[in-house]
Amino acid sequence: PASASASASPASAPGSGTGRGICAQVAMTLSGILTLSYFAPTRYLRMAFFLMILWLVVDINDLFDIGASAFGFQGILERISFKLAMALSAYRKRSRPKRIILIRHGQSEGNVNKKLYATIPDNQMKLSEEGKSQATTAAHRLKEIVGDESVIYYVSPYTRTLETQKILAKWVGKDTAPCIQEARLREQDFGNFQKPEKMEESMKDRANFGRFWYRFSNGESGADVYDRMSSFFSTLFRHMDGAEGYKFDNYVIVSHGLTMRLFLMRYLKWSVQQFEQVHNPENCEIWIMKRGPGTGRFELQAELKYGDNKSDVPNIMRTVDQRRLSVDFVNLRLHRIQSDPVGSRRYENSDSSAATLSPTIPGPRSRDQRSEDSKRFNSASLAMPKMECSVTAPSKIGITSTIVEEPDSGKHIDSSGSS
């Protein structure tokens, strides 16, 4: 009877999944093309047709198998949504800017005389004359890098970085390049007014404790600045993907030495040990991250001083490839590829004729195996045997009863007659 019921089930009827799959594909394709062609600008049309082409090359048989399963139309939409999301993510990465350019500010008055920090707030330190000359030199080099390409500036709101950006903008971008003051790009907070004797002692403590973990009194640790960079990334990449309605070829970030290193640490997934081996950039030093071909990920193309001998950083620290992606996401992707349409929990009949739930780790399934899984799932759901379990009450009562559950009715019958 269970087999007969399963064979008569509409979910496993021949052609029903195929019909649903075709209807879903045609309906969503037409609605997507018509909607985008009527409302969207030209560049969104290009993206839409690109996604539609990718969708059409999806294995149609795979869609039909899901449509014929017990999950039906929901399974089709889930697979299509996943494919579209992956295609959209790949398109966004490939259309990101050509470069991210990190520039440290020019020499400041505080770099020349550290005693000034005791009377002048860090955020109000101005460029020295040497710093202005360094900024002009950096502007000429920046012009050689970007040429006539479009530029947008992100700058720390400290005085020395704002002055550096103004000098850069005279040569690159002039009045056409927008400038966004971003407080999350500020220098690490070393406290308020910094007395030289106290700061010298704090620097020694930081060298022993660890540059990344040490937190200054009334200030921040390197880990705090790392968290700021993580927050800034969400804004930066949203702008890169055109969420605000504009795109630029070059994103120039004018910031501070430690902030630049932590920016690279966050994006390139450096470890704490690797970060602490990278030396601070010189004033107005330029670090270039160029978009890689195909993947859309950025690769570091600057020479950084690394380690005790101040050699260049290893190649593995210059980019993030597939081998260095988060292990959690890799495992999640593998689990999705190997997942069973029926799920990882199946009903299996034991020798005592009691149904038990057996959680298993599914492996890759062929189309015939998935079809058998669908039939077995329908059979189990329509003709599930009764489940029995013995429940022992506390010893003072001394009552032992058997509870029988009827899945179809949802009733629980106690053999002892109690409710």
SEDRENNU-114320 format. One line per field, with one value per residue (C-alpha): chain; x, y negated, z negated; residue in three letters. Coordinates in nm, 2 decimals. Layout:
<nodes>
unit <- c(A,...)
u <- c(X,...)
v <- c(Y,...)
w <- c(Z,...)
code <- c(ALA,...)
</nodes>
This chain:
<nodes>
unit <- c(A,A,A,A,A,A,A,A,A,A,A,A,A,A,A,A,A,A,A,A,A,A,A,A,A,A,A,A,A,A,A,A,A,A,A,A,A,A,A,A,A,A,A,A,A,A,A,A,A,A,A,A,A,A,A,A,A,A,A,A,A,A,A,A,A,A,A,A,A,A,A,A,A,A,A,A,A,A,A,A,A,A,A,A,A,A,A,A,A,A,A,A,A,A,A,A,A,A,A,A,A,A,A,A,A,A,A,A,A,A,A,A,A,A,A,A,A,A,A,A,A,A,A,A,A,A,A,A,A,A,A,A,A,A,A,A,A,A,A,A,A,A,A,A,A,A,A,A,A,A,A,A,A,A,A,A,A,A,A,A,A,A,A,A,A,A,A,A,A,A,A,A,A,A,A,A,A,A,A,A,A,A,A,A,A,A,A,A,A,A,A,A,A,A,A,A,A,A,A,A,A,A,A,A,A,A,A,A,A,A,A,A,A,A,A,A,A,A,A,A,A,A,A,A,A,A,A,A,A,A,A,A,A,A,A,A,A,A,A,A,A,A,A,A,A,A,A,A,A,A,A,A,A,A,A,A,A,A,A,A,A,A,A,A,A,A,A,A,A,A,A,A,A,A,A,A,A,A,A,A,A,A,A,A,A,A,A,A,A,A,A,A,A,A,A,A,A,A,A,A,A,A,A,A,A,A,A,A,A,A,A,A,A,A,A,A,A,A,A,A,A,A,A,A,A,A,A,A,A,A,A,A,A,A,A,A,A,A,A,A,A,A,A,A,A,A,A,A,A,A,A,A,A,A,A,A,A,A,A,A,A,A,A,A,A,A,A,A,A,A,A,A,A,A,A,A,A,A,A,A,A,A,A,A,A,A,A,A,A,A,A,A,A,A,A,A,A,A,A,A,A,A,A,A,A,A,A,A,A,A,A,A,A,A,A,A,A,A,A)
u <- c(0.00,0.29,0.44,0.10,0.04,0.39,0.35,0.02,0.16,0.14,0.50,0.64,0.40,0.59,0.62,0.49,0.84,0.94,0.63,0.69,1.06,0.98,0.71,0.94,1.22,1.02,0.82,1.11,1.32,1.05,0.95,1.32,1.40,1.08,1.12,1.49,1.44,1.17,1.31,1.69,1.97,2.19,2.46,2.21,2.07,2.41,2.43,2.08,2.15,2.48,2.30,2.03,2.30,2.46,2.12,2.04,2.36,2.26,2.21,1.83,1.82,1.93,1.64,1.40,1.53,1.46,1.12,1.03,1.14,0.92,1.02,0.90,0.88,1.06,1.37,1.38,1.36,1.63,1.87,1.80,1.85,2.18,2.31,2.20,2.36,2.69,2.68,2.60,2.89,3.13,3.01,3.05,3.41,3.51,3.36,3.54,3.79,4.14,4.33,4.31,4.60,4.71,4.91,5.05,5.05,5.36,5.59,5.41,5.53,5.49,5.72,5.99,5.93,5.74,5.72,5.45,5.21,5.20,5.04,4.89,4.61,4.72,4.44,4.56,4.92,5.01,5.25,5.60,5.77,5.94,5.60,5.45,5.74,5.69,5.32,5.40,5.65,5.38,5.13,5.36,5.40,5.03,4.97,5.20,5.01,4.65,4.70,4.36,4.15,3.88,3.97,3.79,3.96,3.89,4.08,4.13,3.99,4.32,4.48,4.80,4.61,4.37,4.66,4.83,4.51,4.47,4.82,4.75,4.42,4.60,4.77,4.53,4.16,4.17,3.81,3.65,3.76,3.52,3.68,3.51,3.63,3.62,3.67,3.74,4.06,4.21,4.53,4.54,4.44,4.75,4.56,4.48,4.78,5.09,5.36,5.70,5.81,5.48,5.48,5.83,5.73,5.42,5.62,5.85,5.54,5.39,5.71,5.69,5.31,5.26,5.20,4.86,4.72,4.86,4.60,4.73,4.58,4.28,4.35,4.32,4.49,4.58,4.29,4.06,4.18,4.14,3.78,3.74,3.89,3.64,3.36,3.50,3.53,3.15,3.12,3.41,3.30,2.94,3.06,3.28,2.98,2.80,2.54,2.56,2.52,2.88,3.20,3.56,3.88,4.10,4.02,4.29,4.30,4.51,4.57,4.83,5.10,4.94,4.60,4.75,4.91,4.59,4.39,4.61,4.60,4.22,4.19,4.48,4.40,4.74,4.80,4.89,5.25,5.27,5.13,5.39,5.67,5.56,5.74,5.56,5.56,5.76,5.59,5.40,5.49,5.24,5.11,4.92,4.66,4.57,4.26,4.36,4.24,3.93,3.88,3.83,4.04,4.31,4.68,4.95,5.21,5.41,5.74,5.70,5.98,5.93,6.11,6.44,6.64,6.36,6.32,6.01,5.70,5.65,5.43,5.17,5.09,5.03,4.69,4.41,4.36,4.12,4.35,4.35,3.98,3.80,3.78,3.42,3.30,3.48,3.32,2.98,3.02,3.12,2.82,2.59,2.73,2.70,2.37,2.08,1.74,1.57,1.79,2.05,1.79,1.60,1.36,1.49,1.31,1.49,1.46,1.20,0.98,1.02,1.11,1.43,1.58,1.94,2.14,2.40,2.65,2.54,2.78,2.73,2.41,2.34,2.01,1.87,1.97,1.79,1.48,1.49,1.53,1.23,1.02,1.14,1.07,0.71,0.66,0.79,0.58,0.26,0.30,0.52,0.50,0.40,0.68,0.69,0.90,0.91,0.89,0.98,0.83,1.01,1.07,0.81,0.53,0.67,0.47,0.61,0.40,0.43,0.34,0.24,0.24,0.02,0.18,-0.13,-0.35,-0.09,-0.25,-0.06,-0.21,-0.09,-0.12,-0.17,-0.48,-0.34,-0.37)
v <- c(0.00,-0.24,-0.18,-0.23,-0.55,-0.68,-0.59,-0.78,-1.08,-1.40,-1.49,-1.19,-1.18,-1.17,-1.50,-1.72,-1.83,-1.89,-2.10,-2.31,-2.35,-2.47,-2.71,-2.85,-2.90,-3.06,-3.29,-3.41,-3.47,-3.67,-3.87,-3.95,-4.06,-4.27,-4.44,-4.53,-4.64,-4.88,-5.03,-4.97,-5.18,-5.04,-4.90,-4.71,-4.57,-4.43,-4.27,-4.13,-3.96,-3.83,-3.67,-3.52,-3.36,-3.20,-3.08,-2.92,-2.71,-2.56,-2.18,-2.17,-1.80,-1.91,-2.15,-1.88,-1.64,-1.90,-1.97,-1.60,-1.58,-1.62,-1.99,-2.07,-2.44,-2.56,-2.35,-2.51,-2.86,-2.79,-2.65,-2.93,-3.20,-3.04,-3.04,-3.40,-3.52,-3.35,-3.50,-3.85,-3.82,-3.73,-4.01,-4.27,-4.15,-4.18,-4.53,-4.67,-4.95,-4.90,-5.00,-5.07,-5.32,-5.37,-5.68,-5.78,-6.15,-6.37,-6.45,-6.63,-6.86,-6.58,-6.35,-6.62,-6.70,-6.45,-6.68,-6.88,-6.59,-6.70,-7.04,-6.99,-6.73,-6.45,-6.53,-6.90,-6.82,-7.00,-6.92,-7.04,-7.21,-6.88,-6.71,-6.95,-6.88,-6.50,-6.54,-6.72,-6.44,-6.18,-6.37,-6.35,-5.98,-5.93,-6.11,-5.87,-5.58,-5.68,-5.91,-6.05,-5.78,-5.88,-5.91,-5.93,-6.01,-5.87,-6.07,-6.06,-6.38,-6.46,-6.79,-6.64,-6.40,-6.66,-6.89,-6.60,-6.52,-6.88,-6.88,-6.55,-6.68,-6.97,-6.73,-6.43,-6.49,-6.86,-6.98,-6.67,-6.41,-6.38,-6.36,-6.17,-6.23,-5.90,-5.90,-5.53,-5.59,-5.80,-5.73,-5.48,-5.67,-5.69,-5.88,-6.24,-6.48,-6.26,-6.33,-6.22,-6.03,-5.83,-5.76,-5.62,-5.38,-5.28,-5.21,-4.97,-4.80,-4.76,-4.60,-4.34,-4.29,-4.29,-4.58,-4.44,-4.37,-4.65,-4.92,-5.26,-5.44,-5.64,-5.51,-5.21,-4.89,-4.76,-4.52,-4.82,-4.98,-4.64,-4.64,-4.99,-4.86,-4.58,-4.83,-5.06,-4.77,-4.73,-5.10,-5.09,-4.78,-4.89,-5.21,-5.00,-4.79,-5.10,-5.11,-5.50,-5.52,-5.60,-5.42,-5.52,-5.36,-5.44,-5.46,-5.66,-5.63,-5.90,-5.77,-5.68,-5.41,-5.17,-5.21,-5.12,-4.81,-4.70,-4.77,-4.52,-4.28,-4.28,-4.23,-4.00,-3.79,-3.83,-3.66,-3.87,-3.74,-3.84,-4.19,-4.25,-4.17,-4.44,-4.78,-5.11,-5.30,-5.61,-5.95,-5.98,-5.62,-5.47,-5.12,-4.99,-4.71,-4.62,-4.42,-4.07,-3.93,-3.72,-3.69,-4.06,-4.02,-4.28,-4.20,-4.40,-4.53,-4.75,-4.67,-4.65,-4.61,-4.28,-4.11,-4.20,-4.22,-4.45,-4.23,-4.23,-4.05,-3.69,-3.63,-3.45,-3.77,-3.97,-3.81,-3.60,-3.29,-3.00,-2.81,-3.09,-3.16,-3.09,-2.72,-2.77,-2.90,-2.62,-2.36,-2.52,-2.52,-2.15,-2.07,-2.24,-2.06,-1.72,-1.78,-1.55,-1.69,-1.47,-1.60,-1.45,-1.28,-0.98,-0.74,-0.39,-0.08,0.11,0.48,0.39,0.22,-0.11,-0.41,-0.59,-0.91,-0.84,-1.15,-1.08,-1.28,-1.25,-1.20,-1.29,-1.14,-1.05,-1.13,-0.78,-0.78,-1.11,-0.97,-0.67,-0.90,-1.10,-0.78,-0.66,-0.99,-0.99,-0.63,-0.71,-1.02,-0.85,-0.52,-0.60,-0.32,-0.40,-0.50,-0.35,-0.46,-0.37,-0.66,-0.61,-0.86,-0.96,-0.68,-0.81,-0.75,-0.43,-0.44,-0.31,-0.35,-0.31,-0.60,-0.53,-0.82,-0.82,-1.05,-1.11,-1.21,-1.37,-1.20,-1.04,-0.73,-0.62,-0.25,-0.30,-0.51,-0.83,-1.16)
w <- c(0.00,-0.08,0.27,0.43,0.25,0.33,0.70,0.71,0.54,0.76,0.66,0.83,1.13,1.46,1.63,1.34,1.23,1.59,1.66,1.35,1.44,1.79,1.66,1.40,1.64,1.91,1.67,1.48,1.80,1.97,1.66,1.59,1.94,1.98,1.64,1.68,2.04,1.94,1.62,1.61,1.76,2.03,1.81,1.61,1.93,2.01,1.67,1.71,2.04,1.91,1.62,1.85,2.07,1.77,1.65,1.98,1.97,1.63,1.66,1.74,1.63,1.29,1.27,1.38,1.11,0.84,0.99,0.97,0.61,0.31,0.28,0.63,0.73,0.41,0.51,0.85,0.72,0.46,0.72,0.96,0.69,0.59,0.95,1.01,0.68,0.78,1.13,1.00,0.75,1.02,1.24,0.96,0.89,1.26,1.29,0.98,1.01,1.17,0.86,0.49,0.41,0.05,-0.03,-0.37,-0.46,-0.42,-0.70,-0.99,-1.26,-1.50,-1.30,-1.34,-1.70,-1.91,-2.21,-2.02,-2.09,-2.46,-2.37,-2.02,-1.95,-1.71,-1.47,-1.44,-1.34,-1.02,-0.74,-0.76,-0.46,-0.39,-0.41,-0.15,0.08,0.03,0.12,0.44,0.54,0.46,0.68,0.98,0.93,0.88,1.21,1.39,1.24,1.32,1.62,1.73,1.56,1.31,0.94,0.61,0.28,-0.07,-0.33,-0.70,-0.86,-1.03,-0.93,-0.78,-0.56,-0.44,-0.35,-0.17,0.03,0.14,0.29,0.46,0.61,0.77,1.00,1.01,1.04,0.98,0.93,1.08,0.83,0.53,0.19,-0.10,-0.46,-0.64,-1.01,-1.02,-0.83,-1.11,-1.29,-1.58,-1.90,-2.12,-2.39,-2.43,-2.49,-2.48,-2.73,-2.59,-2.90,-2.92,-2.55,-2.56,-2.84,-2.65,-2.34,-2.53,-2.68,-2.33,-2.20,-2.47,-2.47,-2.09,-1.85,-1.74,-2.09,-2.30,-2.39,-2.49,-2.79,-2.67,-2.32,-2.09,-2.01,-1.67,-1.70,-1.74,-1.42,-1.25,-1.35,-1.20,-0.87,-0.87,-0.90,-0.64,-0.39,-0.38,-0.27,-0.03,0.16,0.17,0.35,0.58,0.68,0.79,0.50,0.50,0.88,0.97,1.04,1.07,1.21,0.91,0.54,0.36,-0.02,-0.20,-0.55,-0.81,-0.82,-1.07,-0.91,-0.57,-0.71,-0.89,-0.57,-0.38,-0.67,-0.66,-0.28,-0.22,-0.53,-0.70,-1.03,-1.33,-1.31,-0.94,-1.02,-1.29,-1.05,-0.80,-0.85,-0.85,-0.51,-0.47,-0.45,-0.12,-0.02,0.23,0.21,0.52,0.52,0.88,0.98,1.10,1.43,1.42,1.05,0.97,0.65,0.58,0.58,0.39,0.63,0.40,0.24,-0.14,-0.40,-0.58,-0.86,-1.03,-0.71,-0.56,-0.25,-0.03,-0.15,-0.04,0.27,0.06,-0.12,0.20,0.30,0.17,0.38,0.35,0.12,-0.14,-0.15,-0.48,-0.56,-0.68,-0.35,-0.16,-0.37,-0.33,0.05,0.05,-0.17,0.07,0.37,0.20,0.03,0.09,0.21,-0.05,-0.33,-0.56,-0.79,-0.66,-0.80,-0.82,-0.95,-1.23,-1.31,-1.58,-1.31,-1.50,-1.27,-1.37,-1.25,-1.12,-1.06,-0.78,-0.59,-0.23,0.06,0.43,0.57,0.92,1.09,1.05,0.68,0.63,0.80,0.56,0.27,0.37,0.39,0.06,-0.10,0.03,-0.09,-0.43,-0.47,-0.37,-0.55,-0.85,-1.11,-1.47,-1.70,-2.05,-2.34,-2.71,-2.95,-3.32,-3.57,-3.89,-4.14,-4.39,-4.14,-4.00,-3.68,-3.35,-3.04,-2.66,-2.44,-2.08,-1.84,-1.53,-1.28,-1.06,-1.35,-1.57,-1.88,-2.16,-2.32,-2.67,-2.72,-3.09,-3.03,-3.18,-2.99)
code <- c(PRO,ALA,SER,ALA,SER,ALA,SER,ALA,SER,PRO,ALA,SER,ALA,PRO,GLY,SER,GLY,THR,GLY,ARG,GLY,ILE,CYS,ALA,GLN,VAL,ALA,MET,THR,LEU,SER,GLY,ILE,LEU,THR,LEU,SER,TYR,PHE,ALA,PRO,THR,ARG,TYR,LEU,ARG,MET,ALA,PHE,PHE,LEU,MET,ILE,LEU,TRP,LEU,VAL,VAL,ASP,ILE,ASN,ASP,LEU,PHE,ASP,ILE,GLY,ALA,SER,ALA,PHE,GLY,PHE,GLN,GLY,ILE,LEU,GLU,ARG,ILE,SER,PHE,LYS,LEU,ALA,MET,ALA,LEU,SER,ALA,TYR,ARG,LYS,ARG,SER,ARG,PRO,LYS,ARG,ILE,ILE,LEU,ILE,ARG,HIS,GLY,GLN,SER,GLU,GLY,ASN,VAL,ASN,LYS,LYS,LEU,TYR,ALA,THR,ILE,PRO,ASP,ASN,GLN,MET,LYS,LEU,SER,GLU,GLU,GLY,LYS,SER,GLN,ALA,THR,THR,ALA,ALA,HIS,ARG,LEU,LYS,GLU,ILE,VAL,GLY,ASP,GLU,SER,VAL,ILE,TYR,TYR,VAL,SER,PRO,TYR,THR,ARG,THR,LEU,GLU,THR,GLN,LYS,ILE,LEU,ALA,LYS,TRP,VAL,GLY,LYS,ASP,THR,ALA,PRO,CYS,ILE,GLN,GLU,ALA,ARG,LEU,ARG,GLU,GLN,ASP,PHE,GLY,ASN,PHE,GLN,LYS,PRO,GLU,LYS,MET,GLU,GLU,SER,MET,LYS,ASP,ARG,ALA,ASN,PHE,GLY,ARG,PHE,TRP,TYR,ARG,PHE,SER,ASN,GLY,GLU,SER,GLY,ALA,ASP,VAL,TYR,ASP,ARG,MET,SER,SER,PHE,PHE,SER,THR,LEU,PHE,ARG,HIS,MET,ASP,GLY,ALA,GLU,GLY,TYR,LYS,PHE,ASP,ASN,TYR,VAL,ILE,VAL,SER,HIS,GLY,LEU,THR,MET,ARG,LEU,PHE,LEU,MET,ARG,TYR,LEU,LYS,TRP,SER,VAL,GLN,GLN,PHE,GLU,GLN,VAL,HIS,ASN,PRO,GLU,ASN,CYS,GLU,ILE,TRP,ILE,MET,LYS,ARG,GLY,PRO,GLY,THR,GLY,ARG,PHE,GLU,LEU,GLN,ALA,GLU,LEU,LYS,TYR,GLY,ASP,ASN,LYS,SER,ASP,VAL,PRO,ASN,ILE,MET,ARG,THR,VAL,ASP,GLN,ARG,ARG,LEU,SER,VAL,ASP,PHE,VAL,ASN,LEU,ARG,LEU,HIS,ARG,ILE,GLN,SER,ASP,PRO,VAL,GLY,SER,ARG,ARG,TYR,GLU,ASN,SER,ASP,SER,SER,ALA,ALA,THR,LEU,SER,PRO,THR,ILE,PRO,GLY,PRO,ARG,SER,ARG,ASP,GLN,ARG,SER,GLU,ASP,SER,LYS,ARG,PHE,ASN,SER,ALA,SER,LEU,ALA,MET,PRO,LYS,MET,GLU,CYS,SER,VAL,THR,ALA,PRO,SER,LYS,ILE,GLY,ILE,THR,SER,THR,ILE,VAL,GLU,GLU,PRO,ASP,SER,GLY,LYS,HIS,ILE,ASP,SER,SER,GLY,SER,SER)
</nodes>
